[in-house]
Amino acid sequence: MKTVLTVATTLAILAGTADAQAGDDPVSFSELDVNGDLLISPDEARANAKVAGQFMKLDSNGDGFLDAEEFSALDHNDENY
């Protein structure tokens, strides 16, 4: 019985971790563009850790916002965000 409980607890923890990670990636431009101005602000980017972590790199024109073209360069495999 103890083994079954331990296995069930471990599986529940792993499932929760997977759900949290899956919720952070991938993300669409429209999901982050909350105000609908066709730009992602730093505040909007904070809703996704990967986007927030790559924001400065993605903002190729340096205007402090991400447009759809800049956002399309998001590296979903970047582990160093």
Buried (B, 14 or more C-beta within 10 A) or exposed (E): EEEEEEEEEEEEEEEEEEEEEEEEBEBEBEEBBEEEEEBBBBEBBEBBBBBBBBBEEBBEEEEEBBBEEBBEEBEEEEEEB
